[in-house]
Amino acid sequence: MTIYATNGARLYIGGALDTKSDPFVEADFSGQAWEEIGETENLGTVGDTSAEIAFDSIPAQRTRRLKGTRNAGSMDLVMGIDYEDAGQQALIAAEKTPHDYAFRIVLNDAPAGGTPSERMFVAKVASVAEAYDTANSVMKLNASLWVNSNVVKIDAAG
């Protein structure tokens, strides 16, 4: 099995896209006008976790656990501030709205002559904040995405 580096991955924001009760599929993201978010340093994590439903059985003297609702979590992004980057501007604008937006990650794992893996999902831009840190630091833009859908996975192809 081969491993891949995160470097070279690209993050994109699309337009507002309503959530739905059924899982999203690749076709749900067609027609999006994708804008790359530049100067990314950290793409964070994304993926489902089930809520725990616990039941304490008196006769069994045991806690039983069931899976509850699924939550794809928050994806925390770190970027170097670029005031002219259209993707960062779109991210900042999205934070000012109550809407969910389409997001797309294109990974750096394409086989020779092939296409890379992709991940697509819908999220609210929960926060966008600037971080200035110390004298020998790059000014950063930190954003948090509240993922409100399943993550559509598209495998790399040869």
Disulfide bonds with the S-S distance in Angstrom:
none
